[in-house]
Amino acid sequence: MEEAADRLAYFKSELNIIHPFREGNGRTIRLFTHAFASVRGFSWKCNEMKKEQYMNAMIQSVYNQRMLEKLFKETLVKMN
């Protein structure tokens, strides 16, 4: 779980930084994140995140991914 949350926070923040368009950015990256988590045996319950907390974590992730990693730990579920 620790490693999955760490990697997902890293990829999500990096993809957000390099994506050239603001419109569609979040949707595209969420789809990638769901697929990435699923392939590794996790389900990401992003609808369980509070929007304000998520937005703050994304803003902070440019410099520090700890808040985003914490959100992943709270919303990732190991699939059987």
Backbone as CSV, one residue per row, in Angstrom:
resi,resn,N_x,N_y,N_z,CA_x,CA_y,CA_z,C_x,C_y,C_z
1,MET,0.825,-1.192,0.000,0.000,0.000,0.000,0.874,1.263,0.000
2,GLU,1.927,1.231,0.827,2.834,2.389,0.915,3.458,2.700,-0.450
3,GLU,3.970,1.660,-1.079,4.625,1.848,-2.373,3.624,2.291,-3.437
4,ALA,2.444,1.701,-3.449,1.421,2.071,-4.422,1.030,3.536,-4.253
5,ALA,0.815,3.973,-3.026,0.440,5.366,-2.769,1.560,6.311,-3.187
6,ASP,2.788,5.932,-2.903,3.939,6.746,-3.279,4.045,6.889,-4.792
7,ARG,3.947,5.768,-5.507,4.097,5.807,-6.966,2.937,6.558,-7.623
8,LEU,1.725,6.328,-7.138,0.578,7.019,-7.717,0.665,8.521,-7.480
9,ALA,1.087,8.929,-6.299,1.253,10.362,-6.014,2.312,10.960,-6.942
10,TYR,3.399,10.239,-7.134,4.462,10.723,-8.019,3.960,10.888,-9.448
11,PHE,3.370,9.826,-10.002,2.911,9.890,-11.391,1.819,10.926,-11.586
12,LYS,0.893,10.998,-10.651,-0.204,11.961,-10.777,0.321,13.390,-10.765
13,SER,1.235,13.694,-9.871,1.762,15.056,-9.816,2.612,15.378,-11.048
14,GLU,3.428,14.430,-11.494,4.262,14.667,-12.677,3.413,14.846,-13.936
15,LEU,2.408,14.015,-14.101,1.538,14.148,-15.274,0.781,15.477,-15.246
16,ASN,0.381,15.904,-14.081,-0.314,17.178,-13.964,0.595,18.340,-14.361
17,ILE,1.866,18.245,-14.000,2.822,19.308,-14.313,3.111,19.371,-15.814
18,ILE,3.272,18.228,-16.468,3.673,18.247,-17.881,2.511,18.348,-18.856
19,HIS,1.286,18.139,-18.402,0.139,18.181,-19.316,-0.046,19.611,-19.821
20,PRO,-0.063,19.813,-21.140,-0.067,21.179,-21.690,-1.416,21.902,-21.651
21,PHE,-2.504,21.218,-21.395,-3.812,21.855,-21.447,-4.514,21.761,-20.101
22,ARG,-5.085,22.861,-19.660,-5.803,22.842,-18.390,-7.123,22.087,-18.539
23,GLU,-7.841,22.285,-19.614,-9.132,21.619,-19.816,-8.897,20.145,-20.143
24,GLY,-9.517,19.278,-19.378,-9.368,17.844,-19.614,-8.204,17.230,-18.863
25,ASN,-7.357,18.047,-18.293,-6.176,17.574,-17.587,-6.542,16.627,-16.445
26,GLY,-7.422,17.063,-15.577,-7.803,16.252,-14.420,-8.477,14.955,-14.804
27,ARG,-9.383,15.011,-15.761,-10.094,13.796,-16.195,-9.135,12.782,-16.788
28,THR,-8.252,13.237,-17.640,-7.294,12.348,-18.294,-6.381,11.683,-17.266
29,ILE,-5.880,12.468,-16.343,-4.964,11.930,-15.337,-5.700,11.001,-14.377
30,ARG,-6.955,11.304,-14.039,-7.734,10.398,-13.180,-7.947,9.057,-13.865
31,LEU,-8.228,9.072,-15.169,-8.389,7.811,-15.910,-7.093,6.997,-15.881
32,PHE,-5.987,7.656,-16.110,-4.695,6.978,-16.062,-4.454,6.403,-14.662
33,THR,-4.741,7.202,-13.646,-4.502,6.777,-12.269,-5.348,5.563,-11.915
34,HIS,-6.618,5.573,-12.329,-7.483,4.409,-12.090,-6.905,3.165,-12.768
35,ALA,-6.500,3.307,-14.017,-5.958,2.170,-14.761,-4.646,1.680,-14.147
36,PHE,-3.768,2.594,-13.798,-2.480,2.249,-13.210,-2.686,1.488,-11.898
37,ALA,-3.586,1.984,-11.052,-3.878,1.331,-9.772,-4.474,-0.057,-10.009
38,SER,-5.398,-0.152,-10.949,-6.085,-1.411,-11.226,-5.125,-2.498,-11.693
39,VAL,-4.210,-2.144,-12.569,-3.228,-3.105,-13.083,-2.365,-3.651,-11.950
40,ARG,-2.185,-2.842,-10.928,-1.362,-3.257,-9.787,-2.175,-3.819,-8.626
41,GLY,-3.471,-4.084,-8.888,-4.296,-4.766,-7.904,-4.995,-3.877,-6.891
42,PHE,-5.145,-2.590,-7.214,-5.809,-1.658,-6.309,-6.988,-0.985,-6.995
43,SER,-7.959,-0.636,-6.218,-9.067,0.193,-6.686,-8.903,1.551,-6.023
44,TRP,-8.987,2.619,-6.815,-8.839,3.967,-6.274,-10.210,4.590,-6.127
45,LYS,-10.611,4.888,-4.922,-11.922,5.468,-4.612,-11.813,6.994,-4.556
46,CYS,-11.551,7.613,-5.709,-11.324,9.060,-5.733,-12.572,9.850,-5.331
47,ASN,-13.746,9.257,-5.496,-14.972,9.968,-5.121,-15.103,10.115,-3.605
48,GLU,-14.249,9.457,-2.846,-14.272,9.568,-1.389,-13.397,10.706,-0.873
49,MET,-12.684,11.384,-1.778,-11.841,12.513,-1.376,-12.674,13.783,-1.296
50,LYS,-12.331,14.625,-0.348,-12.950,15.946,-0.271,-12.262,16.835,-1.298
51,LYS,-13.060,17.548,-2.088,-12.526,18.334,-3.196,-11.467,19.340,-2.740
52,GLU,-11.736,20.059,-1.664,-10.791,21.074,-1.203,-9.468,20.436,-0.769
53,GLN,-9.561,19.337,-0.074,-8.365,18.624,0.381,-7.562,18.105,-0.821
54,TYR,-8.279,17.564,-1.813,-7.639,17.064,-3.031,-6.943,18.193,-3.790
55,MET,-7.624,19.323,-3.950,-7.043,20.451,-4.677,-5.796,20.978,-3.961
56,ASN,-5.846,21.077,-2.644,-4.666,21.511,-1.883,-3.507,20.538,-2.059
57,ALA,-3.815,19.252,-2.045,-2.773,18.235,-2.231,-2.152,18.339,-3.619
58,MET,-2.981,18.593,-4.635,-2.458,18.728,-5.996,-1.581,19.969,-6.126
59,ILE,-1.982,21.065,-5.506,-1.168,22.285,-5.546,0.161,22.041,-4.852
60,GLN,0.120,21.419,-3.688,1.339,21.119,-2.932,2.239,20.118,-3.650
61,SER,1.647,19.255,-4.473,2.419,18.170,-5.091,3.507,18.665,-6.037
62,VAL,3.433,19.918,-6.457,4.497,20.476,-7.294,5.821,20.473,-6.525
63,TYR,5.734,20.683,-5.217,6.923,20.751,-4.369,7.054,19.577,-3.398
64,ASN,5.907,19.049,-2.972,5.921,18.021,-1.937,4.690,17.132,-2.130
65,GLN,4.899,15.849,-2.327,3.808,14.929,-2.649,3.211,14.240,-1.425
66,ARG,3.626,14.611,-0.236,3.171,13.925,0.979,1.656,13.994,1.175
67,MET,1.048,15.153,0.952,-0.400,15.274,1.122,-1.138,14.385,0.127
68,LEU,-0.659,14.364,-1.111,-1.281,13.545,-2.138,-1.095,12.063,-1.827
69,GLU,0.074,11.712,-1.368,0.344,10.325,-0.982,-0.593,9.895,0.158
70,LYS,-0.808,10.776,1.120,-1.717,10.489,2.232,-3.139,10.251,1.716
71,LEU,-3.574,11.054,0.753,-4.907,10.863,0.174,-5.015,9.519,-0.532
72,PHE,-3.970,9.129,-1.218,-3.980,7.817,-1.871,-4.072,6.697,-0.834
73,LYS,-3.335,6.820,0.243,-3.393,5.797,1.293,-4.805,5.660,1.853
74,GLU,-5.520,6.769,1.907,-6.880,6.770,2.451,-7.920,6.265,1.449
75,THR,-7.604,6.287,0.160,-8.616,5.972,-0.853,-8.264,4.787,-1.743
76,LEU,-7.136,4.141,-1.497,-6.792,2.922,-2.241,-7.321,1.701,-1.490
77,VAL,-7.868,0.766,-2.233,-8.374,-0.478,-1.661,-7.742,-1.622,-2.431
78,LYS,-7.150,-2.574,-1.703,-6.548,-3.750,-2.341,-7.663,-4.635,-2.879
79,MET,-7.579,-4.974,-4.175,-8.563,-5.878,-4.784,-8.128,-7.324,-4.554
80,ASN,-9.083,-8.222,-4.501,-8.755,-9.641,-4.280,-8.343,-10.308,-5.544
